[in-house]
Amino acid sequence: MKNDLQFDFTVDKTTKTVFITREFDAEQALVWDAFTKPELLDQWVAPKPWTARTKHMNFEVGGRRFYAMVSPEGDERWSVQEYTAITPKSNFKMYNTFADKDENKELPGSDWDYNFSEQNGITKVVITIYNESLARLERMIEMGFKEGFTASVDNLEKLLATLSKNNS
């Protein structure tokens, strides 16, 4: 596992946008799968000791993922992701909102744009998150989004190392 992989996390309140760049020591197809297949997403996307549970996911334009972040005490924080554009293996876009257990959205939400590229076996993921309101962005920050996201991508790095080893 390489230790010099890029990780940048920038919040721009003036544009209500979060910019994230993260490199992974894995092939692009594997990283793509980790972001787009529920059985892989649920293994890494929640920062420990939380877990993720996808209730349903249909990864296609117009499809959606409905999932919960589950605390060690069993508290559930639900979200809905609606896929608005997909270019296989290189880009997908989605609209994300918090929700209740019955899939009723809590607006406003945010637009997420994921870009994947590979060079010399290192896959770079660039994520741009535009929030519809400054209040939503500030809520994400208050909820520990940066710390949680950092922990999640560390989980992903470990999962990718295991999957890469199993595929070789």
C-alpha positions as CSV (number, residue, x, y, z in Angstrom):
1,M,0.0,0.0,0.0
2,K,1.4,3.4,-1.0
3,N,1.6,6.1,1.6
4,D,2.0,9.1,-0.7
5,L,-1.5,9.0,-2.2
6,Q,-3.2,12.3,-2.7
7,F,-6.1,13.3,-0.4
8,D,-7.4,16.9,-0.6
9,F,-10.7,18.0,1.1
10,T,-11.7,21.7,0.6
11,V,-14.9,23.4,1.7
12,D,-15.8,26.6,-0.1
13,K,-18.7,28.2,1.7
14,T,-19.0,31.0,-0.8
15,T,-20.0,28.5,-3.5
16,K,-21.6,26.0,-1.1
17,T,-19.3,23.4,-2.5
18,V,-17.0,20.7,-1.1
19,F,-14.1,19.5,-3.3
20,I,-12.5,16.2,-2.6
21,T,-9.6,14.4,-4.4
22,R,-8.5,11.0,-3.3
23,E,-6.1,8.5,-4.9
24,F,-6.2,4.8,-4.4
25,D,-3.6,2.1,-5.1
26,A,-6.0,0.0,-7.2
27,E,-7.3,-0.4,-10.7
28,Q,-10.0,2.0,-11.9
29,A,-12.5,-0.7,-12.5
30,L,-12.2,-2.0,-9.0
31,V,-12.5,1.5,-7.5
32,W,-15.6,2.2,-9.7
33,D,-17.2,-1.1,-8.4
34,A,-16.6,0.0,-4.8
35,F,-18.5,3.2,-5.4
36,T,-21.3,1.7,-7.5
37,K,-22.1,-1.8,-6.1
38,P,-24.2,-2.0,-2.9
39,E,-22.5,-5.1,-1.5
40,L,-19.1,-3.2,-1.7
41,L,-20.4,0.2,-0.6
42,D,-21.9,-1.2,2.5
43,Q,-18.5,-2.5,3.5
44,W,-16.7,0.8,3.6
45,V,-18.9,3.9,3.3
46,A,-19.8,4.2,7.0
47,P,-17.1,5.4,9.4
48,K,-16.5,2.9,12.2
49,P,-18.1,2.0,14.5
50,W,-21.1,2.9,12.3
51,T,-22.2,0.5,9.5
52,A,-24.1,1.1,6.2
53,R,-27.1,-0.8,5.1
54,T,-28.5,-0.4,1.6
55,K,-32.2,-1.1,1.5
56,H,-32.3,-0.9,-2.3
57,M,-30.1,0.3,-5.1
58,N,-30.7,0.6,-8.8
59,F,-27.5,2.1,-10.4
60,E,-28.8,3.5,-13.6
61,V,-29.8,7.0,-14.8
62,G,-33.1,7.7,-13.0
63,G,-32.4,4.9,-10.4
64,R,-31.7,5.4,-6.8
65,R,-30.1,4.1,-3.7
66,F,-31.9,4.2,-0.3
67,Y,-29.6,3.4,2.6
68,A,-29.0,4.0,6.3
69,M,-25.9,4.8,8.3
70,V,-26.5,2.7,11.5
71,S,-25.0,3.6,14.8
72,P,-23.7,1.0,17.2
73,E,-26.9,1.6,19.3
74,G,-29.0,0.9,16.2
75,D,-30.0,4.5,15.4
76,E,-30.5,4.9,11.7
77,R,-29.8,8.0,9.5
78,W,-31.3,7.5,6.1
79,S,-30.4,9.0,2.8
80,V,-31.6,8.9,-0.8
81,Q,-29.3,9.1,-3.8
82,E,-30.8,9.6,-7.2
83,Y,-28.5,8.9,-10.2
84,T,-28.7,11.7,-12.8
85,A,-25.9,10.7,-15.2
86,I,-23.6,7.7,-15.6
87,T,-20.6,7.3,-17.9
88,P,-19.4,3.8,-17.1
89,K,-16.1,3.5,-15.2
90,S,-15.3,7.2,-15.5
91,N,-18.1,9.4,-14.1
92,F,-21.5,9.4,-12.3
93,K,-23.6,12.2,-10.9
94,M,-26.3,12.0,-8.2
95,Y,-28.6,14.0,-6.2
96,N,-28.4,13.3,-2.5
97,T,-30.8,14.1,0.3
98,F,-31.3,13.0,3.9
99,A,-34.5,11.1,4.4
100,D,-36.7,9.4,7.0
101,K,-37.1,5.6,7.2
102,D,-40.0,5.8,4.7
103,E,-37.9,7.4,2.1
104,N,-39.4,10.9,2.5
105,K,-36.7,13.4,1.5
106,E,-35.5,16.2,3.7
107,L,-34.8,19.0,1.3
108,P,-32.6,20.8,0.4
109,G,-30.1,18.3,-1.0
110,S,-26.8,18.3,-2.8
111,D,-25.5,17.4,-6.2
112,W,-22.5,15.0,-6.3
113,D,-20.2,14.6,-9.3
114,Y,-17.7,11.7,-9.2
115,N,-14.8,11.5,-11.7
116,F,-12.5,8.5,-11.9
117,S,-9.2,8.3,-13.8
118,E,-6.2,5.9,-13.6
119,Q,-2.5,6.4,-14.2
120,N,0.2,3.8,-13.5
121,G,-2.2,1.7,-11.4
122,I,-3.3,4.6,-9.2
123,T,-6.9,5.6,-9.5
124,K,-7.9,9.2,-8.7
125,V,-11.4,10.0,-7.6
126,V,-12.4,13.7,-7.8
127,I,-15.7,14.5,-6.1
128,T,-17.5,17.8,-6.3
129,I,-20.5,18.3,-3.9
130,Y,-22.7,21.3,-4.5
131,N,-25.1,22.0,-1.7
132,E,-28.4,23.7,-2.5
133,S,-28.1,25.8,0.7
134,L,-25.4,27.1,2.9
135,A,-27.3,25.7,5.9
136,R,-27.1,22.2,4.5
137,L,-23.4,22.5,3.9
138,E,-22.9,23.8,7.5
139,R,-25.1,20.9,8.8
140,M,-22.8,18.4,7.0
141,I,-19.7,20.1,8.5
142,E,-21.3,20.1,12.0
143,M,-22.2,16.4,11.6
144,G,-18.4,15.7,11.1
145,F,-18.6,15.1,7.3
146,K,-14.9,15.6,6.8
147,E,-13.8,13.3,9.6
148,G,-16.4,10.7,8.6
149,F,-15.5,10.8,5.0
150,T,-11.8,10.5,5.8
151,A,-12.5,7.5,8.0
152,S,-14.7,6.0,5.2
153,V,-12.1,6.3,2.5
154,D,-9.5,4.8,4.9
155,N,-12.0,1.8,5.1
156,L,-12.2,1.8,1.3
157,E,-8.4,1.7,1.0
158,K,-8.2,-1.4,3.2
159,L,-11.1,-3.1,1.3
160,L,-9.4,-2.3,-2.1
161,A,-6.1,-3.8,-0.8
162,T,-8.0,-7.0,0.2
163,L,-9.9,-7.2,-3.1
164,S,-6.8,-6.5,-5.2
165,K,-5.0,-9.3,-3.4
166,N,-7.9,-11.7,-3.9
167,N,-8.0,-10.8,-7.6
168,S,-4.3,-11.4,-8.2
